[in-house]
């Protein structure tokens, strides 16, 4: 199910968006959905790098599977 949202966008960016949509015979919504979906891959990499840095800096504790299982009372 889709849900409507409101966003503010720079006029130049909006104009570019409209040009792409027209050229591809697609809607603004289609182009924005594809752009956001594609950007999620980049965000995943950024978050992964941050988590690795946090581990290296000692800001995050890491537990082995054995430790987690013991904490949960699993064998």
C-alpha positions in Angstrom: 0.0 0.0 0.0 1.3 3.4 -0.9 1.1 6.4 1.4 1.2 10.0 0.3 3.9 12.3 1.7 4.8 16.0 1.2 8.4 17.1 0.4 10.1 20.3 -0.4 12.5 20.3 -3.2 14.8 22.9 -4.8 13.2 24.2 -8.0 16.2 23.2 -10.2 16.1 19.7 -8.8 12.3 19.5 -9.4 12.8 20.8 -13.0 15.4 18.0 -13.6 13.1 15.5 -12.1 10.2 16.6 -14.4 12.5 16.4 -17.4 13.6 12.9 -16.6 10.0 11.8 -15.9 8.9 13.2 -19.2 11.8 11.7 -21.1 11.1 8.3 -19.6 7.3 8.6 -19.7 7.1 8.0 -16.0 5.7 9.9 -13.0 7.7 11.9 -10.5 6.7 9.3 -7.9 8.2 6.5 -9.9 11.5 8.4 -10.3 11.7 9.3 -6.7 10.8 5.8 -5.5 13.6 4.3 -7.7 16.1 6.9 -6.5 15.4 6.3 -2.9 15.4 2.6 -3.3 18.8 2.8 -5.1 20.2 5.1 -2.4 19.4 2.6 0.3 22.3 0.5 -1.0 24.6 3.4 -0.4 23.1 4.0 3.1 23.6 0.4 4.0 27.3 0.7 3.2 27.6 4.0 5.2 25.9 2.4 8.2 28.1 -0.8 7.9 31.2 1.4 7.8 30.1 3.3 10.9 29.3 0.1 12.8 32.7 -1.3 12.0 34.4 1.9 13.1 32.3 1.8 16.4 33.5 -1.7 17.0 37.1 -0.8 16.4 36.9 2.2 18.7 35.3 0.1 21.4 32.0 1.9 21.3 30.1 -1.3 20.6 30.5 -4.7 22.2 30.6 -7.8 20.1 29.4 -11.1 21.3 30.1 -14.6 19.9 27.2 -16.8 19.0 28.2 -19.0 21.9 27.9 -16.1 24.4 24.5 -15.1 23.0 23.2 -18.7 23.2 24.4 -18.9 26.8 22.8 -15.6 27.8 19.5 -16.9 26.3 19.8 -20.2 28.0 20.1 -22.1 24.7 22.3 -25.1 24.1 
